[in-house]
Amino acid sequence: MPPKKSKRRNQPLKLKPVAVNCPFCKEAKDPDYKKYTEIARYLTERAKIMPKSRTGLCAKHQRRLAISIKRARHLALLPFTGSL
């Protein structure tokens, strides 16, 4: 008798991609580590940086956002991990 195979195994979740509506491009500003309340909304509840497909940022501002979040974490303005 052959082994049973799961149909849902190793299939990625089908999430709808968010359209690229970069708020930093619209306002002509860059993400800043000192404004940690603004950049904290791009973190998950586990304090992971959300991907570009979920945030809707352009590639340039997604890279700058990641750098700003890492700087804010280093200065203890943002947590490295979410609350357990």
C-alpha positions, 0 to 999 in steps of 0.5 A: 500500500503506497504512503498517503500524501497530504495535499496541503503540505508545503504549499505557500499561503495564498495572500493577496498582494498589496498594491505599491502605494508607498506613503514615503514616496507620496509625502517625499520623505524617508523612514527615520529611526527616530520616529519609531512610532511610525516605523513600528507599524511595519513590524509583525506582532513578533517584531519581524519586518513585514515583506514588501508585498504586505507593506506596499512600499517601493523597493527603495523605501523598503530597504531604508525602512529595514535599516531604520528598524535595525537602527531603532532596535540597536538603540532600544527604541524598538524590540528585537522580539515580540512579547511572548 
